[in-house]
Structure formats: structure tokens, C-alpha cells
Amino acid sequence: MAAGSSSAPQGQVQVADAIHDRTSALAPSSGPLGVAAASSPSENAVAAATDPEIEALDLALTAKIAAYALKKAHPDVEFTSGRRNKRDQARAMSENVVLNRKWIEQTYAKTTARDNCQKWVDDHPDKQTQEEIEAGLASVIEALPDAELAKLSKHLSGEAFDVQPVTVDAEKIKATIRSLPGQNVFLDMEGGLIRWHAQF
């Protein structure tokens, strides 16, 4: 879609407007030597609203706005996870449990959902492969009531994203994440493993 197109879907226009409202301080108001930029900040926001990497994360609005702001400040940042369905959540957890059998209880806040998932891992020491653990955790997650499931991870509601950890400019990027609008939790370590997780 071309910037400024009048045929933009209503949802994208609203997202673009919200992005512009919350990130206008980051947008240059003029070009070199004070000459007005060729496109307005709102046109830039409309163009940014079609970023395929961020759109593919399927984030809730506040998290999506934050993801765009982060990408604007650090164009090389890579997102590794956004909204997850139940099986995606089981897969993500299993990838870490393979490395640390206590990862779930060391990472998530104490809830029935967390305890049930950790109990399955503890009760099945013979299950060692990522695929076996994923299947077991998926069975636990599928059995959870929605109210309990909602307490497990903000990824399930699209209110969280993960970023690929880096060493170059790491502190600058982490500082930007901590300052994102609506951010209420940022972790750069989960269960003894380096993971960058932001939730809103």
C-alpha cells in the first residue's frame, strides 16, 4: 500500500494514528537544512503500519504500537514471538524446559496454570525430547479453563512480544523497551536463560 493511500483499511489507519500520536517525538519534523520532509509523520506512520514482521506478530493494540516504536528506534531489532495459540505456548515452553526442567516455575508467576505445567514436567522425567514435552504441556494447557489460562502468559492475548537478544547496543535497546508506552514487565533473563520479553 502506498503511503497516504485513501484506501487503507480502517484498522490500519487507527493503528497508524495511534502510532503517530505516541511516537511523534521520534519522527523528524523537517528534512536537511530545515526543509520540510517529503512525507508527513502521519504518512510515515501509515507506511510503518504495514511492516510485515510486526503485523505477523498479531499483537494487541498497545503491544503493536510499542513494537513499531521499538522498530523505529532500533531498525535492526528482530522479534521472535508475539501472540501465541495454545500449541504455540506449549512449544515455546518446551523449548526452554529441554534446557532447564525447572524453567516454568522459575519463569512464570505462581498460578494454577503454572503449577499444573510444572507438575507435568516433574511427573514425567522420562520425557526428554522437545516434542514429547510439547505434547505433554499442550495436554495440560488444553485442559485449563480460559480464566486460568489467561494468567499463564500475556502471549496468549497478544499483549507480549519477545525480541532476539543481542550484544551490540544491548543496553540502549533494553532501555528503549523499558520506556515503551504501556510496558509493565520487561525480562532479559527467564529461568536462567537469556530471553528478552516485554509485556503490556
C-alpha positions in Angstrom: 0.0 0.0 0.0 1.4 3.4 -0.9 1.9 5.9 1.8 -1.1 8.2 2.2 -3.4 6.0 0.2 -7.1 6.7 0.9 -7.9 3.0 0.5 -6.1 1.9 3.8 -8.3 -0.4 5.9 -9.9 1.4 8.8 -8.0 -0.7 11.4 -4.6 0.2 9.9 -5.5 3.9 9.8 -6.4 3.7 13.5 -3.2 1.9 14.3 -1.2 4.4 12.2 -2.8 7.3 14.0 -2.1 5.8 17.4 1.5 5.1 16.4 1.9 8.7 15.2 0.3 10.1 18.4 2.7 8.0 20.7 5.9 8.2 18.7 5.7 11.7 17.1 8.7 12.7 19.3 10.8 10.2 17.4 9.7 11.4 13.9 11.8 14.2 12.3 9.7 17.3 11.5 11.9 18.6 8.8 14.5 17.4 6.3 18.1 18.6 5.8 18.7 22.3 6.4 15.2 22.8 7.8 13.4 21.9 4.6 10.1 20.2 5.2 10.3 16.4 4.8 8.8 15.0 1.6 6.2 13.0 3.6 4.4 13.9 6.8 4.7 11.9 10.0 1.2 10.6 9.6 2.1 9.3 6.1 5.2 7.7 7.5 3.0 6.1 10.2 0.6 4.7 7.6 3.6 3.2 5.8 5.0 1.8 9.0 1.7 0.2 9.9 2.2 -2.3 7.1 5.5 -3.6 8.4 5.0 -7.4 7.7 7.3 -8.6 10.5 5.3 -6.7 13.2 1.9 -7.4 11.6 2.7 -11.2 11.6 3.0 -11.0 15.4 -0.8 -10.4 15.7 -0.4 -8.2 18.7 -3.0 -6.4 20.7 -3.0 -2.6 20.0 -0.9 -1.4 22.9 1.8 -4.0 22.2 1.7 -3.4 18.5 2.2 0.4 19.0 5.1 -0.4 21.2 6.6 -2.8 18.7 6.5 -0.1 16.0 8.1 2.4 18.3 10.9 -0.1 19.2 11.5 -0.9 15.5 11.6 2.8 14.7 14.2 3.5 17.4 16.2 0.3 16.5 15.5 -0.8 12.9 17.7 -3.9 13.2 15.7 -5.4 16.1 14.3 -8.9 15.5 11.0 -10.0 17.0 10.9 -13.7 17.8 7.4 -14.2 19.3 4.1 -12.4 19.5 0.6 -13.7 20.1 0.5 -17.5 20.6 -2.2 -20.1 20.4 -2.3 -22.9 23.0 0.0 -25.2 21.0 2.5 -22.4 20.3 2.6 -21.7 24.0 3.3 -25.3 24.7 6.0 -25.4 22.1 7.7 -22.2 23.4 7.7 -23.6 26.9 9.0 -27.0 25.9 12.0 -25.5 24.0 13.1 -24.0 27.3 12.2 -26.9 29.5 14.6 -29.1 27.5 17.4 -26.8 28.8 16.1 -26.4 32.3 13.5 -28.8 33.8 12.5 -26.1 36.4 12.2 -23.3 33.8 8.4 -23.0 34.1 8.3 -22.4 37.9 11.4 -20.1 37.7 9.9 -18.0 34.9 6.1 -17.7 35.4 4.2 -16.2 38.3 2.6 -18.7 40.6 -0.8 -19.7 39.3 -2.7 -22.9 38.9 -1.7 -23.0 35.2 2.0 -22.6 36.0 1.8 -25.2 38.7 0.0 -27.7 36.5 2.5 -27.3 33.7 5.5 -27.7 36.1 3.8 -30.7 37.7 3.5 -32.4 34.4 7.3 -31.9 33.8 8.1 -33.2 37.3 5.9 -36.2 37.0 7.3 -37.2 33.6 11.1 -37.4 34.0 11.2 -39.9 31.2 10.0 -37.3 28.7 13.2 -35.7 27.5 12.7 -34.6 23.9 11.2 -31.2 23.0 8.5 -32.9 21.0 7.5 -35.1 24.0 7.4 -32.2 26.4 5.5 -30.0 24.0 2.8 -32.7 23.6 2.6 -33.1 27.4 2.3 -29.4 28.1 -0.2 -29.0 25.3 -2.4 -31.6 27.0 -2.2 -29.6 30.3 -2.9 -26.2 28.6 -5.8 -27.6 26.6 -7.4 -28.8 29.9 -7.1 -25.4 31.6 -10.2 -23.1 31.9 -9.8 -19.9 30.0 -9.7 -17.9 33.2 -6.7 -19.8 34.4 -5.0 -19.9 31.0 -5.2 -16.1 30.8 -3.0 -15.9 33.9 -0.2 -18.0 32.4 1.2 -15.8 29.7 0.4 -12.5 28.0 1.5 -14.0 24.7 -1.9 -15.8 24.6 -3.7 -12.5 24.4 -1.2 -10.8 22.1 -0.1 -8.5 24.9 3.6 -9.6 24.9 6.4 -9.9 22.4 9.9 -11.4 22.6 13.0 -9.8 21.0 16.2 -11.6 19.8 18.8 -10.8 22.4 21.9 -9.0 21.0 25.2 -7.7 22.4 25.7 -4.7 20.1 23.8 -1.7 21.7 22.1 -4.1 24.1 21.7 -1.6 26.9 20.3 1.0 24.6 17.7 -1.4 23.2 16.8 -2.6 26.6 16.4 1.0 27.8 14.1 1.7 24.9 12.0 -1.4 25.7 11.6 -0.3 29.3 10.4 3.1 28.2 7.8 1.8 25.7 4.3 3.1 26.3 2.2 0.7 28.2 5.1 -1.7 29.1 4.7 -3.1 32.6 7.1 -6.1 32.5 10.5 -6.5 30.8 12.7 -9.5 31.4 16.1 -10.1 30.0 16.5 -13.4 31.8 14.0 -16.2 32.2 14.7 -19.3 34.3 18.4 -18.7 34.0 18.2 -18.4 30.2 18.8 -15.2 28.3 15.5 -14.1 26.9 14.1 -10.6 26.1 10.4 -10.5 26.9 8.2 -7.4 27.1 4.6 -7.4 28.1 1.9 -4.7 28.2 
